[in-house]
């Protein structure tokens, strides 16, 4: 089992990775961190200047990176440092299932463990140490690193062998994307029908239409003060990331021959919305502007 005095290497200090690494450090874990950007993670006490320096002697390597290729490159570089000590790799990035399986096989070939552990909860959950982890991997590897996941999150679900966590994340975010479009279209129709948006929101949040998306990502400005829509659609969870996750879900569905027409439409809509860099950087609830363009907030 990983204890506070075991070496931990954390790679990827962006919107999610930085607060996750801070949670571990604040709870007494020995974290050496690194990011390709020299500016990322300046406030961390054990920020390293090179990946090799951060990973040297580490028994656990945690990655939180944008794409599967980035994770593969980091793992390859660390494998090049030798097989001692035995490491457990935790990948909390959101990447495709096929790459995740390959990462697990390669880790095993080098004598290391692997756990895929993508997250839900957004930057707010990361800062609060309240993320949900969807995990895949050998039970003994998960048991060894569970204290680290507990330090960063409130819910840890094990779905099976390596890549099961990524499969769960793809399915989860497909629900989120489809639900978001449904909420946006319903509010657009309500406003077009002359209904008071606040009254309609109050109806939905206490009825069968209630959902996390409705209450936390209500697309109409000024109905819920903490929602991105009430703050210029500042993310939150950026629309380009929602588009990426929905495309990953489609890749998984196609590989399995599973038809997901609603998921496919959600992937198309969010991808089209995110083509322009400015729109892609907004919270995903900003897609409401394309559905009810007269009400930009």
Secondary structure, DSSP 8 states (H G I E B T S, - for coil): ---TTSEEEEE--STTHHHHHHHHHHTT-EEEEE-SSTTTTTT-TTB-SSHHHHHTT-SEEEE--SSHHHHHHHHHHHHTT-S-S--EEEE-S---HHHHHHHHHHHHHTT-EEEEEEEESHHHHHHHT-EEEEEEE-HHHHHHHHHHHHHHEEEEEE-SSTTHHHHHHHHHHHHHHHHHHHHHHHHHHHHHTT--HHHHHHHHHTSTT--HHHHHS-SSTTSSTTSGGGGTTB-SSBHHHHHHHHHHHHHHHHHHT---HHHHHHHHHHHHHTSSHHHHTBBGGGGHHHHSTT---
